[in-house]
Amino acid sequence: MIEQAARDFEIGMADSFATGDKMNDVIAGHRAGCRAILVARESPQNGEYINHPPEHVAPDLREAVKWILKR
């Protein structure tokens, strides 16, 4: 779905962020070539991001957006 949207809308994936509330969202973003942000009120359990660490973990979407805009 991410890759199809990138093609349809000519989105540069290396300059994009995938944002989601599950580690599967982070993994999907990485597989599509995006940087990924995890929105989570609590940190994931140890070892959950060994293979796919998010660029950032934000407590809510507002904080995720603020972090992205600073980039």
N, C-alpha and C positions, 0 to 999 in steps of 0.2 A: 504494500500500500504506500509506504514512504517513497520507494523507488519510482512507482508509477506517478505519484504527485510531482516528484522532481522532474520527470520527463515532461509531463503535461504542462507544467508551469515554468520550466527552464530554471529550476532552483539549483544553485551551486551547493552541493551537500557539504563540502569541506568548510564552508562558511556558515553552515546552518547548525541549529541546536534542536535536538529531539528532547522533549520534556515530558516526563511521565511520573506516575506515582508507584511504579513497580519496577523491579530489576529487569523484567522482560522488556519494558519500554527502553531502558538503557541499552540492553543488548540489541534490540531492533535498530535503535539509532546508530550504534556502532557498526552494525552490519551494513547499514545503508551509507555509511561514510560520514555521518554527522558526529558532532560532539554531543554529549548527553548530560542532561541534568536530571537528578532524581529529586522529586518533591516528596518529602517524607517528614512527618512530625517526629519520628524516632529514627535513629540510625539503624540501618539494616544489621542483622546479626553478623558477627565476625565471619569473614570468609565469603560473604555473599558477593563482594565485588572484586575478588581476586583476579578473575580473568577479564572483567569488563568494568573497571572503575569509572564512575561518573566524573565529569569535569567538576561538578559541584553538587552538593546536597543542600537543598533549600527547605525551610520549614513550611513554606506555602508558595503559591504561584506568584504572588506579588513580589516576594523576595527573589524568586527565580528570575523574574523579568528585570528587576533592578540589577541583578548580577550580570545578566546578558547585556544590558545597555551600557554597563561600564566597560565592556570589552571593546 
